[in-house]
């Protein structure tokens, strides 16, 4: 049972920010906006393992301070480009993964935790390390770096430090509760092994992320699969064209609580964390989107800058 600081150490000693500068893909200019909080690239744990060790049940019921919006996964790019660009994005990702080989992963104790804040309150996230047992030790780092080279305009998941793959198992409001829950999990934990041979482009139009595109690695035939790929779920025909707005160059004095209070007048209840003085707001409806986009919100004498995300 090891504590991990959010500044995770990198398995290969590489900084993804540096890797992304080396050879960005030439078609990156096709994605003018990328802070789309309803779109992500993940690796989703095979569904037959969701009930193993009660993983998804614990994620659903042991998330104090937040509600999970997907199954167990490793985050690779979040936020991502608009879901209206998924066809093009799938081609871009497919090019990048031609040289990536499948690798086998094991989920086993010890479980770990790190602390962070949600709406100003300190919480602890319990997580497990997806250790590579057959393949390059830095396979996850290589995978994430290749994806980020495709989309260097996306906010990097490594903004708090080098990439460290992990699957979140729950959140607790106190350290004692966290340690007790880890001990409870580890007492009955049974190891899980599976082959990673694809990534998933996902989006949500309500509160749950669905897989829209599955992109397999180029070397997929070199290691036998142990599970079928996920079924892709098409976007509903009435998916709104635009619902997200990027607020950028925010005043450093503006807190997340203050910004949430401002947005409540637009019937928006929560936001993602403000990072690098910017934040993406998911409006939910076209009506709210139009109202917020043209609102000219003033904070301490300054009009907050914003633009639509497509």
Secondary structure, DSSP 8 states (H G I E B T S, - for coil): -EE--SS---TTS--HHHHHHH---GGGGG-S---EEEEEEEEE--GGGSSGGGHHHHHHHSBTTS---SSSEEEEEEEE--GGGHHHHHHHHHHHTTT-B-EEEEE-S--EEEEEEETTEEEEEEEE-EEEEES-TTHHHHHHHHHHHHTTTS--TTTTSS----EEEEEESSHHHHHHHHHHHHHH---EEEEE-EEEEEE-SSSS-EEEEEEE-TBGGGS--SS---------TT--S--EEEEES--TT--HHHHHHHHHTTT-------BTTBEEEE-SSHHHHHHHHT---EETTEE-EEEE--
